[in-house]
Amino acid sequence: MTAPFDMAIIGGGLAGCSTALHARRMGASVVLLERGRCGAQASGVNYGGVRQQGRHPAELALSRRSRLIWGNLEALVGSDCEFRQTGHLKLARNDADMADLAAHQAELRSHGISAELLDDGMLRRRFPYLAPIYAGASFCGEDGQANPRLVAPAFARAARGLGADIREGCDVAEVSLSDQGFVLRISGDPVPVRARRLINTAGAWGAAIAASLGDHVEETVMAPNMCVTEPIAPLIGPNLGMCGGGIYIRQTEQGSVVFGSGLGIADRDRLRARPLADVTREAARAAVAMVPALANVLLVRTWTGIEGRMPDGLPVVGPSPSVAGLYHAFGFSGHGFQLGPAVGAVLAELSLDGHCATPIDGLAMSRFEKKPVVRDTAGHHQA
Ligand SMILES: Cc1cc2nc3c(=O)[nH]c(=O)nc-3n(C[C@H](O)[C@H](O)[C@H](O)COP(=O)(O)OP(=O)(O)OC[C@H]3O[C@@H](n4cnc5c(N)ncnc54)[C@H](O)[C@@H]3O)c2cc1C
């Protein structure tokens, strides 16, 4: 029998691939098992929003750490993954939204994130292509956008380059405990994988893996409805969103305008997800209401993906409350792309060093054991 790996990772989305890279950089022997291709699920089909502002306070330290990694991708993974610091503009519908944005500024500042509050006049001067219907906005100049298709594969390539054993087309059918750690049975492979530590980054399938080892939490699925237009001349600078959720819009360097609002449908058992025509029509109306120059721009494609959602809209990140050596990071509830790079750094440190300087207490799985959970949104997605 071969020696167990220091770490096995289930799931080659951005969270898993980043964990593999960071763990290899720390010298651990790593195997990553991905059922399909790395980055083919939520991590590769998302909107591409890379924002710190608008996040729950429990995520801000992690988000801040991630932002530092996003700015260093070329050195870390050999590609900038088309990350552009275009800024993120969160628009206020009314004075109550403006008050929320102002209160959020203090939270951002306490994590070293700066954002400016713009009144309606400033907003119109700086972003004249927006409909003149907003009370103001918060602009976070450090935020931006990236090409989701590039990111998880780039982390996987970099991890493999450092010696991680990245296995695609490898479905983990069963996990059990042994006196040496974890035994993973792979579909169609008589030889199990053994590891001293197990990282569960299985996305919308994360709660099922957790439950098979005795950690029970509720994880549903969500499928943000996405649209992209034909390329047009440069129009929109920052990544745009609404206070409290609703329509979000960005323009890529190639000129296409990507936008989303509302939810499609997903079936995680069949690995299928699809956008809905009436949701797409409503999203297109909302996009034109925000940026009137988008009227008559051709929509070329719609899509969605399978994303895990926790009852309180926050992911589970951290150690298992019941099994030593087991760590979870799943249920990112529609906003885990920006967090992914730091999630990997944190999981590698926690599992290999036993501690990590980035506070993630508010994301602990144990929060679901203590109190009843409250659903936080009315189905809105803020990318
Ligand atoms: C349409 C859409 C738009 C979004 N927009 C944004 C955005 O703009 N900004 C943002 O921050 N976030 C956004 N998100 C959320 C973000 O994409 C996700 O939170 C993030 O990518 C989750 O990464 P992950 O690695 O946890 O999961 P995933 O990328 O889903 O990866 C999990 C992987 O685990 C694998 N797996 C599962 N079970 C097994 C098994 N038994 N054996 C082997 N492999 C297994 C799966 O095949 C999958 O590849 C969006 C999500 C969607 C769907």
Ligand as a Chemical Component Dictionary entry (heavy atoms), coordinates in Angstrom:
data_LIG
# 
_chem_comp.id                   LIG 
_chem_comp.type                 NON-POLYMER 
_chem_comp.pdbx_formal_charge   0 
_chem_comp.three_letter_code    LIG 
# 
loop_
_chem_comp_atom.comp_id 
_chem_comp_atom.atom_id 
_chem_comp_atom.alt_atom_id 
_chem_comp_atom.type_symbol 
_chem_comp_atom.charge 
_chem_comp_atom.model_Cartn_x 
_chem_comp_atom.model_Cartn_y 
_chem_comp_atom.model_Cartn_z 
_chem_comp_atom.pdbx_ordinal 
LIG C1  C1  C 0 -24.175 31.846 -12.882 1  
LIG C2  C2  C 0 -23.364 32.203 -11.662 2  
LIG C3  C3  C 0 -22.918 33.527 -11.480 3  
LIG C4  C4  C 0 -22.108 33.837 -10.368 4  
LIG N1  N1  N 0 -21.525 35.089 -10.294 5  
LIG C5  C5  C 0 -20.578 35.330 -9.338  6  
LIG C6  C6  C 0 -19.852 36.552 -9.325  7  
LIG O1  O1  O 0 -19.979 37.390 -10.197 8  
LIG N2  N2  N 0 -18.966 36.776 -8.318  9  
LIG C7  C7  C 0 -18.758 35.870 -7.330  10 
LIG O2  O2  O 0 -17.968 36.143 -6.432  11 
LIG N3  N3  N 0 -19.393 34.666 -7.356  12 
LIG C8  C8  C 0 -20.274 34.375 -8.334  13 
LIG N4  N4  N 0 -20.910 33.167 -8.381  14 
LIG C9  C9  C 0 -20.586 32.167 -7.378  15 
LIG C10 C10 C 0 -19.274 31.467 -7.671  16 
LIG O3  O3  O 0 -19.174 31.092 -9.026  17 
LIG C11 C11 C 0 -19.152 30.232 -6.774  18 
LIG O4  O4  O 0 -19.441 30.596 -5.440  19 
LIG C12 C12 C 0 -17.774 29.633 -6.792  20 
LIG O5  O5  O 0 -17.313 29.460 -8.101  21 
LIG C13 C13 C 0 -17.797 28.299 -6.037  22 
LIG O6  O6  O 0 -16.550 27.673 -6.233  23 
LIG P1  P1  P 0 -16.338 26.213 -5.666  24 
LIG O7  O7  O 0 -14.948 25.825 -5.996  25 
LIG O8  O8  O 0 -16.785 26.179 -4.250  26 
LIG O9  O9  O 0 -17.430 25.321 -6.439  27 
LIG P2  P2  P 0 -17.499 24.739 -7.942  28 
LIG O10 O10 O 0 -16.889 25.652 -8.922  29 
LIG O11 O11 O 0 -18.926 24.331 -8.165  30 
LIG O12 O12 O 0 -16.586 23.464 -7.864  31 
LIG C14 C14 C 0 -16.974 22.308 -7.150  32 
LIG C15 C15 C 0 -16.437 21.137 -7.931  33 
LIG O13 O13 O 0 -16.611 19.932 -7.156  34 
LIG C16 C16 C 0 -16.785 18.887 -8.073  35 
LIG N5  N5  N 0 -17.377 17.752 -7.362  36 
LIG C17 C17 C 0 -18.545 17.724 -6.667  37 
LIG N6  N6  N 0 -18.750 16.506 -6.135  38 
LIG C18 C18 C 0 -17.688 15.737 -6.512  39 
LIG C19 C19 C 0 -17.341 14.368 -6.290  40 
LIG N7  N7  N 0 -18.124 13.553 -5.566  41 
LIG N8  N8  N 0 -16.180 13.909 -6.830  42 
LIG C20 C20 C 0 -15.372 14.727 -7.545  43 
LIG N9  N9  N 0 -15.670 16.024 -7.792  44 
LIG C21 C21 C 0 -16.812 16.513 -7.281  45 
LIG C22 C22 C 0 -17.703 19.481 -9.133  46 
LIG O14 O14 O 0 -17.635 18.754 -10.354 47 
LIG C23 C23 C 0 -17.168 20.916 -9.239  48 
LIG O15 O15 O 0 -16.261 21.073 -10.321 49 
LIG C24 C24 C 0 -21.787 32.832 -9.426  50 
LIG C25 C25 C 0 -22.275 31.529 -9.594  51 
LIG C26 C26 C 0 -23.030 31.203 -10.708 52 
LIG C27 C27 C 0 -23.511 29.775 -10.890 53 
# 
loop_
_chem_comp_bond.comp_id 
_chem_comp_bond.atom_id_1 
_chem_comp_bond.atom_id_2 
_chem_comp_bond.value_order 
_chem_comp_bond.pdbx_ordinal 
LIG C1  C2  SING 1  
LIG C2  C3  SING 2  
LIG C2  C26 DOUB 3  
LIG C3  C4  DOUB 4  
LIG C4  N1  SING 5  
LIG C4  C24 SING 6  
LIG N1  C5  DOUB 7  
LIG C5  C6  SING 8  
LIG C5  C8  SING 9  
LIG C6  O1  DOUB 10 
LIG C6  N2  SING 11 
LIG N2  C7  SING 12 
LIG C7  O2  DOUB 13 
LIG C7  N3  SING 14 
LIG N3  C8  DOUB 15 
LIG C8  N4  SING 16 
LIG N4  C9  SING 17 
LIG N4  C24 SING 18 
LIG C9  C10 SING 19 
LIG C10 O3  SING 20 
LIG C10 C11 SING 21 
LIG C11 O4  SING 22 
LIG C11 C12 SING 23 
LIG C12 O5  SING 24 
LIG C12 C13 SING 25 
LIG C13 O6  SING 26 
LIG O6  P1  SING 27 
LIG P1  O7  DOUB 28 
LIG P1  O8  SING 29 
LIG P1  O9  SING 30 
LIG O9  P2  SING 31 
LIG P2  O10 DOUB 32 
LIG P2  O11 SING 33 
LIG P2  O12 SING 34 
LIG O12 C14 SING 35 
LIG C14 C15 SING 36 
LIG C15 O13 SING 37 
LIG C15 C23 SING 38 
LIG O13 C16 SING 39 
LIG C16 N5  SING 40 
LIG C16 C22 SING 41 
LIG N5  C17 SING 42 
LIG N5  C21 SING 43 
LIG C17 N6  DOUB 44 
LIG N6  C18 SING 45 
LIG C18 C19 SING 46 
LIG C18 C21 DOUB 47 
LIG C19 N7  SING 48 
LIG C19 N8  DOUB 49 
LIG N8  C20 SING 50 
LIG C20 N9  DOUB 51 
LIG N9  C21 SING 52 
LIG C22 O14 SING 53 
LIG C22 C23 SING 54 
LIG C23 O15 SING 55 
LIG C24 C25 DOUB 56 
LIG C25 C26 SING 57 
LIG C26 C27 SING 58 
# 
